[in-house]
């Protein structure tokens, strides 16, 4: 059993980044789509991992208004973190993962979403 964090990562540059089923209806404060929805893909992943016996925590750091420093404190006892990313948020998401690995060098990081699917 692993301790896994499924994370909607915080942003240091914008307070309105939502990674959703249409890969970011809002991105960095600019509306680019016609709808918003809960982060269902992340919840699907968290549920599947939990059903496989892993200890899973889902955290929507954007919705919780958390900063990266808050999240760094949480990854100390975590084995792996999974985040959704898109082409518009990829560079910032990579920086978030780098900061989390600095807080926990043994942390395994995984990404999914439009950008890693089409630009592996």
N, CA, C and O atoms as a Tinker XYZ file with bonds, in Angstrom:
   480  protein
     1  N      0.846000   -1.181000    0.000000    73     2
     2  CA     0.000000    0.000000    0.000000    64     1     3
     3  C      0.891000    1.243000    0.000000    63     2     4     5
     4  O      1.848000    1.342000    0.769000    81     3
     5  N      0.564000    2.159000   -0.854000    73     3     6
     6  CA     1.293000    3.422000   -0.967000    64     5     7
     7  C      0.424000    4.574000   -0.472000    63     6     8     9
     8  O     -0.804000    4.503000   -0.515000    81     7
     9  N      1.071000    5.624000   -0.006000    73     7    10
    10  CA     0.392000    6.872000    0.341000    64     9    11
    11  C      0.470000    7.781000   -0.880000    63    10    12    13
    12  O      1.551000    8.220000   -1.274000    81    11
    13  N     -0.686000    8.056000   -1.471000    73    11    14
    14  CA    -0.739000    8.794000   -2.733000    64    13    15
    15  C     -1.575000   10.054000   -2.574000    63    14    16    17
    16  O     -2.661000   10.029000   -1.994000    81    15
    17  N     -1.049000   11.153000   -3.098000    73    15    18
    18  CA    -1.772000   12.417000   -3.120000    64    17    19
    19  C     -2.190000   12.711000   -4.555000    63    18    20    21
    20  O     -1.343000   12.841000   -5.438000    81    19
    21  N     -3.495000   12.816000   -4.786000    73    19    22
    22  CA    -4.020000   13.265000   -6.074000    64    21    23
    23  C     -4.292000   14.749000   -5.887000    63    22    24    25
    24  O     -5.147000   15.142000   -5.093000    81    23
    25  N     -3.555000   15.566000   -6.624000    73    23    26
    26  CA    -3.475000   16.995000   -6.340000    64    25    27
    27  C     -3.887000   17.856000   -7.520000    63    26    28    29
    28  O     -3.410000   17.667000   -8.639000    81    27
    29  N     -4.770000   18.798000   -7.261000    73    27    30
    30  CA    -4.982000   19.911000   -8.183000    64    29    31
    31  C     -4.053000   20.997000   -7.666000    63    30    32    33
    32  O     -4.369000   21.645000   -6.668000    81    31
    33  N     -2.903000   21.216000   -8.324000    73    31    34
    34  CA    -1.847000   22.038000   -7.745000    64    33    35
    35  C     -2.189000   23.517000   -7.669000    63    34    36    37
    36  O     -2.957000   24.031000   -8.482000    81    35
    37  N     -1.610000   24.196000   -6.685000    73    35    38
    38  CA    -1.816000   25.638000   -6.567000    64    37    39
    39  C     -1.039000   26.376000   -7.642000    63    38    40    41
    40  O     -0.162000   25.812000   -8.296000    81    39
    41  N     -1.373000   27.633000   -7.812000    73    39    42
    42  CA    -0.675000   28.489000   -8.766000    64    41    43
    43  C     -0.120000   29.696000   -8.034000    63    42    44    45
    44  O     -0.795000   30.293000   -7.195000    81    43
    45  N      1.104000   30.046000   -8.356000    73    43    46
    46  CA     1.702000   31.250000   -7.787000    64    45    47
    47  C      1.463000   32.460000   -8.676000    63    46    48    49
    48  O      1.703000   33.591000   -8.254000    81    47
    49  N      0.990000   32.239000   -9.910000    73    47    50
    50  CA     0.831000   33.348000  -10.847000    64    49    51
    51  C     -0.612000   33.753000  -11.103000    63    50    52    53
    52  O     -0.868000   34.857000  -11.583000    81    51
    53  N     -1.555000   32.876000  -10.789000    73    51    54
    54  CA    -2.968000   33.181000  -11.044000    64    53    55
    55  C     -3.816000   32.453000  -10.024000    63    54    56    57
    56  O     -3.476000   31.347000   -9.605000    81    55
    57  N     -4.920000   33.066000   -9.619000    73    55    58
    58  CA    -5.759000   32.406000   -8.621000    64    57    59
    59  C     -6.919000   31.643000   -9.242000    63    58    60    61
    60  O     -7.712000   31.040000   -8.520000    81    59
    61  N     -7.034000   31.656000  -10.554000    73    59    62
    62  CA    -8.187000   31.043000  -11.181000    64    61    63
    63  C     -7.787000   30.036000  -12.255000    63    62    64    65
    64  O     -8.165000   30.190000  -13.417000    81    63
    65  N     -7.028000   29.008000  -11.883000    73    63    66
    66  CA    -6.696000   27.937000  -12.813000    64    65    67
    67  C     -7.535000   26.728000  -12.414000    63    66    68    69
    68  O     -7.442000   26.234000  -11.291000    81    67
    69  N     -8.344000   26.268000  -13.340000    73    67    70
    70  CA    -9.158000   25.086000  -13.090000    64    69    71
    71  C     -8.865000   24.081000  -14.184000    63    70    72    73
    72  O     -9.077000   24.359000  -15.364000    81    71
    73  N     -8.382000   22.924000  -13.799000    73    71    74
    74  CA    -8.122000   21.849000  -14.760000    64    73    75
    75  C     -9.318000   20.916000  -14.682000    63    74    76    77
    76  O     -9.496000   20.224000  -13.680000    81    75
    77  N    -10.131000   20.886000  -15.714000    73    75    78
    78  CA   -11.369000   20.113000  -15.660000    64    77    79
    79  C    -11.474000   19.171000  -16.853000    63    78    80    81
    80  O    -10.494000   18.946000  -17.563000    81    79
    81  N    -12.676000   18.618000  -17.072000    73    79    82
    82  CA   -12.867000   17.644000  -18.135000    64    81    83
    83  C    -12.559000   18.181000  -19.525000    63    82    84    85
    84  O    -12.240000   17.411000  -20.431000    81    83
    85  N    -12.651000   19.485000  -19.701000    73    83    86
    86  CA   -12.314000   20.060000  -20.998000    64    85    87
    87  C    -10.940000   20.719000  -20.948000    63    86    88    89
    88  O    -10.655000   21.641000  -21.711000    81    87
    89  N    -10.085000   20.230000  -20.034000    73    87    90
    90  CA    -8.695000   20.641000  -19.898000    64    89    91
    91  C     -8.528000   22.142000  -19.709000    63    90    92    93
    92  O     -7.711000   22.781000  -20.372000    81    91
    93  N     -9.319000   22.692000  -18.791000    73    91    94
    94  CA    -9.060000   24.063000  -18.394000    64    93    95
    95  C    -10.011000   25.073000  -18.992000    63    94    96    97
    96  O     -9.622000   25.855000  -19.859000    81    95
    97  N    -11.248000   25.068000  -18.542000    73    95    98
    98  CA   -12.205000   26.069000  -18.999000    64    97    99
    99  C    -11.699000   27.464000  -18.649000    63    98   100   101
   100  O    -11.836000   28.402000  -19.434000    81    99
   101  N    -11.119000   27.585000  -17.475000    73    99   102
   102  CA   -10.484000   28.839000  -17.061000    64   101   103
   103  C     -8.991000   28.564000  -16.985000    63   102   104   105
   104  O     -8.579000   27.558000  -16.406000    81   103
   105  N     -8.205000   29.407000  -17.537000    73   103   106
   106  CA    -6.763000   29.238000  -17.428000    64   105   107
   107  C     -6.125000   30.588000  -17.152000    63   106   108   109
   108  O     -6.216000   31.511000  -17.961000    81   107
   109  N     -5.494000   30.687000  -16.022000    73   107   110
   110  CA    -4.813000   31.907000  -15.605000    64   109   111
   111  C     -5.739000   33.115000  -15.690000    63   110   112   113
   112  O     -5.355000   34.186000  -16.161000    81   111
   113  N     -6.974000   32.912000  -15.221000    73   111   114
   114  CA    -7.919000   34.012000  -15.122000    64   113   115
   115  C     -8.670000   34.332000  -16.395000    63   114   116   117
   116  O     -9.548000   35.195000  -16.375000    81   115
   117  N     -8.366000   33.678000  -17.502000    73   115   118
   118  CA    -9.023000   33.962000  -18.781000    64   117   119
   119  C     -9.964000   32.815000  -19.132000    63   118   120   121
   120  O     -9.562000   31.652000  -19.130000    81   119
   121  N    -11.215000   33.146000  -19.433000    73   119   122
   122  CA   -12.193000   32.121000  -19.795000    64   121   123
   123  C    -11.913000   31.650000  -21.218000    63   122   124   125
   124  O    -11.897000   32.454000  -22.150000    81   123
   125  N    -11.692000   30.338000  -21.386000    73   123   126
   126  CA   -11.388000   29.799000  -22.712000    64   125   127
   127  C    -12.393000   28.748000  -23.136000    63   126   128   129
   128  O    -12.224000   28.125000  -24.185000    81   127
   129  N    -13.428000   28.537000  -22.354000    73   127   130
   130  CA   -14.437000   27.551000  -22.698000    64   129   131
   131  C    -15.781000   28.004000  -22.178000    63   130   132   133
   132  O    -15.897000   29.088000  -21.606000    81   131
   133  N    -16.787000   27.192000  -22.370000    73   131   134
   134  CA   -18.124000   27.608000  -22.022000    64   133   135
   135  C    -18.679000   26.984000  -20.761000    63   134   136   137
   136  O    -19.841000   27.224000  -20.432000    81   135
   137  N    -17.900000   26.193000  -20.040000    73   135   138
   138  CA   -18.437000   25.518000  -18.864000    64   137   139
   139  C    -17.332000   25.224000  -17.863000    63   138   140   141
   140  O    -16.152000   25.250000  -18.210000    81   139
   141  N    -17.707000   24.951000  -16.643000    73   139   142
   142  CA   -16.765000   24.448000  -15.644000    64   141   143
   143  C    -17.372000   23.197000  -15.038000    63   142   144   145
   144  O    -18.587000   23.005000  -15.082000    81   143
   145  N    -16.543000   22.364000  -14.483000    73   143   146
   146  CA   -17.009000   21.145000  -13.836000    64   145   147
   147  C    -16.026000   20.769000  -12.744000    63   146   148   149
   148  O    -14.894000   21.254000  -12.735000    81   147
   149  N    -16.444000   19.913000  -11.826000    73   147   150
   150  CA   -15.505000   19.462000  -10.789000    64   149   151
   151  C    -14.343000   18.701000  -11.435000    63   150   152   153
   152  O    -14.465000   18.254000  -12.575000    81   151
   153  N    -13.235000   18.549000  -10.736000    73   151   154
   154  CA   -12.081000   17.831000  -11.293000    64   153   155
   155  C    -12.335000   16.315000  -11.309000    63   154   156   157
   156  O    -11.673000   15.553000  -10.604000    81   155
   157  N    -13.305000   15.901000  -12.127000    73   155   158
   158  CA   -13.741000   14.503000  -12.131000    64   157   159
   159  C    -12.638000   13.519000  -12.489000    63   158   160   161
   160  O    -12.559000   12.446000  -11.891000    81   159
   161  N    -11.783000   13.858000  -13.453000    73   159   162
   162  CA   -10.714000   12.921000  -13.824000    64   161   163
   163  C     -9.818000   12.609000  -12.626000    63   162   164   165
   164  O     -9.396000   11.467000  -12.446000    81   163
   165  N     -9.530000   13.610000  -11.818000    73   163   166
   166  CA    -8.706000   13.385000  -10.624000    64   165   167
   167  C     -9.453000   12.522000   -9.611000    63   166   168   169
   168  O     -8.857000   11.666000   -8.957000    81   167
   169  N    -10.750000   12.747000   -9.485000    73   167   170
   170  CA   -11.553000   11.950000   -8.560000    64   169   171
   171  C    -11.665000   10.500000   -9.034000    63   170   172   173
   172  O    -11.677000    9.581000   -8.214000    81   171
   173  N    -11.749000   10.289000  -10.353000    73   171   174
   174  CA   -11.756000    8.920000  -10.891000    64   173   175
   175  C    -10.455000    8.201000  -10.527000    63   174   176   177
   176  O    -10.475000    7.050000  -10.091000    81   175
   177  N     -9.336000    8.884000  -10.708000    73   175   178
   178  CA    -8.038000    8.286000  -10.395000    64   177   179
   179  C     -7.932000    7.983000   -8.908000    63   178   180   181
   180  O     -7.497000    6.898000   -8.522000    81   179
   181  N     -8.327000    8.934000   -8.074000    73   179   182
   182  CA    -8.270000    8.722000   -6.618000    64   181   183
   183  C     -9.132000    7.525000   -6.211000    63   182   184   185
   184  O     -8.723000    6.716000   -5.378000    81   183
   185  N    -10.303000    7.418000   -6.790000    73   183   186
   186  CA   -11.212000    6.309000   -6.460000    64   185   187
   187  C    -10.626000    4.974000   -6.889000    63   186   188   189
   188  O    -10.661000    4.014000   -6.120000    81   187
   189  N    -10.087000    4.893000   -8.102000    73   187   190
   190  CA    -9.499000    3.644000   -8.590000    64   189   191
   191  C     -8.322000    3.217000   -7.713000    63   190   192   193
   192  O     -8.190000    2.037000   -7.387000    81   191
   193  N     -7.473000    4.161000   -7.332000    73   191   194
   194  CA    -6.328000    3.831000   -6.471000    64   193   195
   195  C     -6.789000    3.369000   -5.096000    63   194   196   197
   196  O     -6.223000    2.437000   -4.523000    81   195
   197  N     -7.810000    4.021000   -4.576000    73   195   198
   198  CA    -8.350000    3.625000   -3.270000    64   197   199
   199  C     -8.923000    2.205000   -3.329000    63   198   200   201
   200  O     -8.740000    1.418000   -2.401000    81   199
   201  N     -9.612000    1.888000   -4.420000    73   199   202
   202  CA   -10.176000    0.552000   -4.584000    64   201   203
   203  C     -9.093000   -0.516000   -4.701000    63   202   204   205
   204  O     -9.338000   -1.684000   -4.401000    81   203
   205  N     -7.898000   -0.123000   -5.136000    73   203   206
   206  CA    -6.767000   -1.044000   -5.226000    64   205   207
   207  C     -6.017000   -1.169000   -3.895000    63   206   208   209
   208  O     -5.005000   -1.866000   -3.813000    81   207
   209  N     -6.514000   -0.492000   -2.858000    73   207   210
   210  CA    -5.942000   -0.649000   -1.528000    64   209   211
   211  C     -4.946000    0.417000   -1.103000    63   210   212   213
   212  O     -4.358000    0.309000   -0.027000    81   211
   213  N     -4.745000    1.436000   -1.914000    73   211   214
   214  CA    -3.807000    2.492000   -1.544000    64   213   215
   215  C     -4.462000    3.494000   -0.600000    63   214   216   217
   216  O     -5.681000    3.667000   -0.597000    81   215
   217  N     -3.631000    4.145000    0.194000    73   215   218
   218  CA    -4.075000    5.233000    1.058000    64   217   219
   219  C     -4.029000    6.504000    0.215000    63   218   220   221
   220  O     -2.947000    7.001000   -0.101000    81   219
   221  N     -5.193000    7.032000   -0.149000    73   219   222
   222  CA    -5.276000    8.130000   -1.107000    64   221   223
   223  C     -5.883000    9.361000   -0.459000    63   222   224   225
   224  O     -6.863000    9.291000    0.283000    81   223
   225  N     -5.258000   10.497000   -0.768000    73   223   226
   226  CA    -5.835000   11.776000   -0.373000    64   225   227
   227  C     -6.013000   12.612000   -1.635000    63   226   228   229
   228  O     -5.085000   12.747000   -2.434000    81   227
   229  N     -7.201000   13.169000   -1.810000    73   227   230
   230  CA    -7.460000   14.099000   -2.905000    64   229   231
   231  C     -7.413000   15.506000   -2.326000    63   230   232   233
   232  O     -8.047000   15.789000   -1.310000    81   231
   233  N     -6.658000   16.385000   -2.978000    73   231   234
   234  CA    -6.551000   17.762000   -2.510000    64   233   235
   235  C     -6.686000   18.709000   -3.686000    63   234   236   237
   236  O     -5.889000   18.673000   -4.624000    81   235
   237  N     -7.692000   19.550000   -3.628000    73   235   238
   238  CA    -7.858000   20.616000   -4.612000    64   237   239
   239  C     -7.294000   21.884000   -3.983000    63   238   240   241
   240  O     -8.015000   22.659000   -3.354000    81   239
   241  N     -5.990000   22.078000   -4.166000    73   239   242
   242  CA    -5.299000   23.207000   -3.541000    64   241   243
   243  C     -5.800000   24.546000   -4.078000    63   242   244   245
   244  O     -5.744000   25.557000   -3.377000    81   243
   245  N     -6.288000   24.556000   -5.312000    73   243   246
   246  CA    -6.836000   25.790000   -5.880000    64   245   247
   247  C     -8.121000   26.157000   -5.143000    63   246   248   249
   248  O     -8.280000   27.293000   -4.694000    81   247
   249  N     -9.033000   25.201000   -5.019000    73   247   250
   250  CA   -10.311000   25.457000   -4.346000    64   249   251
   251  C    -10.110000   25.788000   -2.872000    63   250   252   253
   252  O    -10.870000   26.570000   -2.300000    81   251
   253  N     -9.084000   25.192000   -2.252000    73   251   254
   254  CA    -8.802000   25.433000   -0.837000    64   253   255
   255  C     -8.015000   26.725000   -0.608000    63   254   256   257
   256  O     -7.826000   27.143000    0.534000    81   255
   257  N     -7.558000   27.353000   -1.686000    73   255   258
   258  CA    -6.782000   28.590000   -1.551000    64   257   259
   259  C     -5.413000   28.369000   -0.943000    63   258   260   261
   260  O     -4.883000   29.254000   -0.271000    81   259
   261  N     -4.834000   27.200000   -1.168000    73   259   262
   262  CA    -3.545000   26.866000   -0.572000    64   261   263
   263  C     -2.383000   27.344000   -1.429000    63   262   264   265
   264  O     -2.483000   27.393000   -2.655000    81   263
   265  N     -1.303000   27.689000   -0.791000    73   263   266
   266  CA    -0.060000   28.059000   -1.467000    64   265   267
   267  C      0.830000   26.827000   -1.564000    63   266   268   269
   268  O      0.586000   25.820000   -0.900000    81   267
   269  N      1.852000   26.913000   -2.387000    73   267   270
   270  CA     2.777000   25.790000   -2.543000    64   269   271
   271  C      3.437000   25.421000   -1.219000    63   270   272   273
   272  O      3.704000   24.245000   -0.973000    81   271
   273  N      3.703000   26.400000   -0.365000    73   271   274
   274  CA     4.319000   26.118000    0.934000    64   273   275
   275  C      3.420000   25.214000    1.784000    63   274   276   277
   276  O      3.917000   24.350000    2.507000    81   275
   277  N      2.103000   25.410000    1.699000    73   275   278
   278  CA     1.160000   24.553000    2.430000    64   277   279
   279  C      1.227000   23.116000    1.924000    63   278   280   281
   280  O      1.222000   22.170000    2.711000    81   279
   281  N      1.290000   22.964000    0.609000    73   279   282
   282  CA     1.303000   21.629000    0.011000    64   281   283
   283  C      2.627000   20.932000    0.303000    63   282   284   285
   284  O      2.653000   19.721000    0.526000    81   283
   285  N      3.725000   21.684000    0.303000    73   283   286
   286  CA     5.035000   21.086000    0.589000    64   285   287
   287  C      5.061000   20.425000    1.962000    63   286   288   289
   288  O      5.721000   19.402000    2.147000    81   287
   289  N      4.355000   20.997000    2.916000    73   287   290
   290  CA     4.292000   20.403000    4.259000    64   289   291
   291  C      3.559000   19.069000    4.250000    63   290   292   293
   292  O      3.842000   18.200000    5.074000    81   291
   293  N      2.626000   18.901000    3.331000    73   291   294
   294  CA     1.797000   17.693000    3.281000    64   293   295
   295  C      2.473000   16.505000    2.606000    63   294   296   297
   296  O      2.047000   15.367000    2.805000    81   295
   297  N      3.516000   16.740000    1.812000    73   295   298
   298  CA     4.098000   15.642000    1.042000    64   297   299
   299  C      5.200000   14.890000    1.779000    63   298   300   301
   300  O      5.798000   13.974000    1.215000    81   299
   301  N      5.472000   15.247000    2.991000    73   299   302
   302  CA     6.552000   14.582000    3.740000    64   301   303
   303  C      6.324000   13.075000    3.880000    63   302   304   305
   304  O      7.274000   12.302000    3.754000    81   303
   305  N      5.105000   12.645000    4.134000    73   303   306
   306  CA     4.824000   11.217000    4.293000    64   305   307
   307  C      4.156000   10.583000    3.086000    63   306   308   309
   308  O      3.552000    9.515000    3.195000    81   307
   309  N      4.260000   11.233000    1.940000    73   307   310
   310  CA     3.599000   10.769000    0.722000    64   309   311
   311  C      4.610000   10.037000   -0.167000    63   310   312   313
   312  O      5.755000   10.468000   -0.304000    81   311
   313  N      4.172000    8.922000   -0.767000    73   311   314
   314  CA     5.027000    8.165000   -1.686000    64   313   315
   315  C      4.956000    8.695000   -3.115000    63   314   316   317
   316  O      5.953000    8.692000   -3.837000    81   315
   317  N      3.757000    9.156000   -3.520000    73   315   318
   318  CA     3.568000    9.604000   -4.903000    64   317   319
   319  C      2.523000   10.709000   -4.956000    63   318   320   321
   320  O      1.592000   10.750000   -4.152000    81   319
   321  N      2.699000   11.605000   -5.927000    73   319   322
   322  CA     1.720000   12.654000   -6.182000    64   321   323
   323  C      1.343000   12.584000   -7.656000    63   322   324   325
   324  O      2.193000   12.374000   -8.521000    81   323
   325  N      0.055000   12.763000   -7.926000    73   323   326
   326  CA    -0.469000   12.739000   -9.291000    64   325   327
   327  C     -1.194000   14.051000   -9.533000    63   326   328   329
   328  O     -2.042000   14.459000   -8.739000    81   327
   329  N     -0.852000   14.719000  -10.649000    73   327   330
   330  CA    -1.548000   15.964000  -10.990000    64   329   331
   331  C     -2.001000   15.923000  -12.450000    63   330   332   333
   332  O     -1.441000   15.209000  -13.281000    81   331
   333  N     -3.019000   16.705000  -12.724000    73   331   334
   334  CA    -3.465000   16.952000  -14.085000    64   333   335
   335  C     -2.740000   18.188000  -14.581000    63   334   336   337
   336  O     -2.498000   19.125000  -13.821000    81   335
   337  N     -2.394000   18.187000  -15.863000    73   335   338
   338  CA    -1.744000   19.352000  -16.444000    64   337   339
   339  C     -2.276000   19.578000  -17.848000    63   338   340   341
   340  O     -2.857000   18.680000  -18.457000    81   339
   341  N     -2.073000   20.772000  -18.347000    73   339   342
   342  CA    -2.468000   21.102000  -19.707000    64   341   343
   343  C     -1.326000   21.874000  -20.348000    63   342   344   345
   344  O     -0.371000   22.248000  -19.668000    81   343
   345  N     -1.415000   22.113000  -21.636000    73   343   346
   346  CA    -0.355000   22.860000  -22.317000    64   345   347
   347  C     -0.196000   24.253000  -21.725000    63   346   348   349
   348  O      0.919000   24.768000  -21.636000    81   347
   349  N     -1.299000   24.862000  -21.323000    73   347   350
   350  CA    -1.234000   26.222000  -20.784000    64   349   351
   351  C     -0.630000   26.272000  -19.383000    63   350   352   353
   352  O     -0.074000   27.298000  -18.990000    81   351
   353  N     -0.732000   25.185000  -18.628000    73   351   354
   354  CA    -0.245000   25.202000  -17.252000    64   353   355
   355  C      0.980000   24.315000  -17.035000    63   354   356   357
   356  O      1.484000   24.224000  -15.915000    81   355
   357  N      1.461000   23.663000  -18.088000    73   355   358
   358  CA     2.517000   22.654000  -17.936000    64   357   359
   359  C      3.772000   23.188000  -17.263000    63   358   360   361
   360  O      4.285000   22.552000  -16.342000    81   359
   361  N      4.275000   24.323000  -17.688000    73   359   362
   362  CA     5.535000   24.838000  -17.125000    64   361   363
   363  C      5.387000   25.126000  -15.628000    63   362   364   365
   364  O      6.268000   24.794000  -14.836000    81   363
   365  N      4.282000   25.738000  -15.255000    73   363   366
   366  CA     4.068000   26.025000  -13.832000    64   365   367
   367  C      3.850000   24.736000  -13.047000    63   366   368   369
   368  O      4.330000   24.612000  -11.920000    81   367
   369  N      3.134000   23.778000  -13.626000    73   367   370
   370  CA     2.912000   22.495000  -12.947000    64   369   371
   371  C      4.224000   21.752000  -12.739000    63   370   372   373
   372  O      4.430000   21.136000  -11.693000    81   371
   373  N      5.111000   21.806000  -13.724000    73   371   374
   374  CA     6.430000   21.178000  -13.580000    64   373   375
   375  C      7.210000   21.823000  -12.439000    63   374   376   377
   376  O      7.902000   21.131000  -11.692000    81   375
   377  N      7.104000   23.128000  -12.302000    73   375   378
   378  CA     7.769000   23.833000  -11.203000    64   377   379
   379  C      7.192000   23.408000   -9.856000    63   378   380   381
   380  O      7.938000   23.228000   -8.894000    81   379
   381  N      5.882000   23.247000   -9.779000    73   379   382
   382  CA     5.251000   22.775000   -8.541000    64   381   383
   383  C      5.799000   21.399000   -8.176000    63   382   384   385
   384  O      6.155000   21.161000   -7.022000    81   383
   385  N      5.870000   20.491000   -9.150000    73   383   386
   386  CA     6.390000   19.147000   -8.863000    64   385   387
   387  C      7.849000   19.200000   -8.420000    63   386   388   389
   388  O      8.251000   18.453000   -7.529000    81   387
   389  N      8.634000   20.064000   -9.026000    73   387   390
   390  CA    10.036000   20.218000   -8.615000    64   389   391
   391  C     10.126000   20.665000   -7.154000    63   390   392   393
   392  O     10.947000   20.156000   -6.391000    81   391
   393  N      9.277000   21.620000   -6.774000    73   391   394
   394  CA     9.281000   22.102000   -5.392000    64   393   395
   395  C      8.834000   21.003000   -4.420000    63   394   396   397
   396  O      9.361000   20.896000   -3.313000    81   395
   397  N      7.870000   20.197000   -4.835000    73   395   398
   398  CA     7.412000   19.103000   -3.968000    64   397   399
   399  C      8.506000   18.058000   -3.802000    63   398   400   401
   400  O      8.670000   17.503000   -2.716000    81   399
   401  N      9.262000   17.780000   -4.875000    73   399   402
   402  CA    10.368000   16.824000   -4.779000    64   401   403
   403  C     11.498000   17.370000   -3.908000    63   402   404   405
   404  O     12.211000   16.595000   -3.269000    81   403
   405  N     11.670000   18.677000   -3.873000    73   403   406
   406  CA    12.674000   19.261000   -2.977000    64   405   407
   407  C     12.260000   19.057000   -1.521000    63   406   408   409
   408  O     13.107000   18.863000   -0.650000    81   407
   409  N     10.953000   19.102000   -1.264000    73   407   410
   410  CA    10.452000   18.889000    0.093000    64   409   411
   411  C     10.503000   17.413000    0.482000    63   410   412   413
   412  O     10.643000   17.088000    1.661000    81   411
   413  N     10.392000   16.520000   -0.499000    73   411   414
   414  CA    10.425000   15.077000   -0.271000    64   413   415
   415  C     11.150000   14.428000   -1.449000    63   414   416   417
   416  O     10.509000   14.068000   -2.437000    81   415
   417  N     12.476000   14.272000   -1.364000    73   415   418
   418  CA    13.256000   13.749000   -2.488000    64   417   419
   419  C     12.849000   12.352000   -2.955000    63   418   420   421
   420  O     13.136000   11.988000   -4.095000    81   419
   421  N     12.188000   11.561000   -2.107000    73   419   422
   422  CA    11.765000   10.218000   -2.497000    64   421   423
   423  C     10.412000   10.205000   -3.198000    63   422   424   425
   424  O      9.950000    9.149000   -3.630000    81   423
   425  N      9.785000   11.341000   -3.312000    73   423   426
   426  CA     8.455000   11.454000   -3.895000    64   425   427
   427  C      8.473000   11.093000   -5.383000    63   426   428   429
   428  O      9.290000   11.612000   -6.144000    81   427
   429  N      7.577000   10.210000   -5.785000    73   427   430
   430  CA     7.365000    9.900000   -7.203000    64   429   431
   431  C      6.306000   10.866000   -7.718000    63   430   432   433
   432  O      5.289000   11.086000   -7.060000    81   431
   433  N      6.542000   11.444000   -8.896000    73   431   434
   434  CA     5.603000   12.402000   -9.457000    64   433   435
   435  C      5.045000   11.862000  -10.767000    63   434   436   437
   436  O      5.773000   11.297000  -11.583000    81   435
   437  N      3.739000   12.047000  -10.955000    73   435   438
   438  CA     3.064000   11.582000  -12.159000    64   437   439
   439  C      2.129000   12.676000  -12.662000    63   438   440   441
   440  O      1.507000   13.388000  -11.874000    81   439
   441  N      2.040000   12.801000  -13.987000    73   439   442
   442  CA     1.141000   13.777000  -14.582000    64   441   443
   443  C      0.236000   13.082000  -15.591000    63   442   444   445
   444  O      0.569000   12.027000  -16.131000    81   443
   445  N     -0.922000   13.703000  -15.832000    73   443   446
   446  CA    -1.813000   13.238000  -16.888000    64   445   447
   447  C     -2.557000   14.451000  -17.425000    63   446   448   449
   448  O     -2.542000   15.520000  -16.813000    81   447
   449  N     -3.196000   14.285000  -18.548000    73   447   450
   450  CA    -3.973000   15.371000  -19.138000    64   449   451
   451  C     -3.625000   15.557000  -20.601000    63   450   452   453
   452  O     -2.939000   14.731000  -21.203000    81   451
   453  N     -4.107000   16.652000  -21.164000    73   451   454
   454  CA    -3.944000   16.904000  -22.593000    64   453   455
   455  C     -2.471000   17.022000  -22.998000    63   454   456   457
   456  O     -2.048000   16.410000  -23.978000    81   455
   457  N     -1.705000   17.790000  -22.260000    73   455   458
   458  CA    -0.312000   18.030000  -22.668000    64   457   459
   459  C      0.513000   16.746000  -22.686000    63   458   460   461
   460  O      1.134000   16.456000  -23.708000    81   459
   461  N      0.550000   15.967000  -21.613000    73   459   462
   462  CA     1.363000   14.746000  -21.674000    64   461   463
   463  C      0.812000   13.703000  -22.651000    63   462   464   465
   464  O      1.554000   12.843000  -23.127000    81   463
   465  N     -0.483000   13.781000  -22.948000    73   463   466
   466  CA    -1.058000   12.848000  -23.913000    64   465   467
   467  C     -0.581000   13.159000  -25.331000    63   466   468   469
   468  O     -0.201000   12.257000  -26.077000    81   467
   469  N     -0.604000   14.429000  -25.689000    73   467   470
   470  CA    -0.275000   14.821000  -27.061000    64   469   471
   471  C      1.153000   15.277000  -27.249000    63   470   472   473
   472  O      1.628000   15.355000  -28.382000    81   471
   473  N      1.855000   15.582000  -26.163000    73   471   474
   474  CA     3.237000   16.042000  -26.247000    64   473   475
   475  C      4.117000   15.267000  -25.241000    63   474   476   477
   476  O      4.735000   15.869000  -24.363000    81   475
   477  N      4.167000   13.939000  -25.377000    73   475   478
   478  CA     4.897000   13.156000  -24.351000    64   477   479
   479  C      6.369000   13.492000  -24.311000    63   478   480
   480  O      7.111000   12.923000  -23.510000    81   479
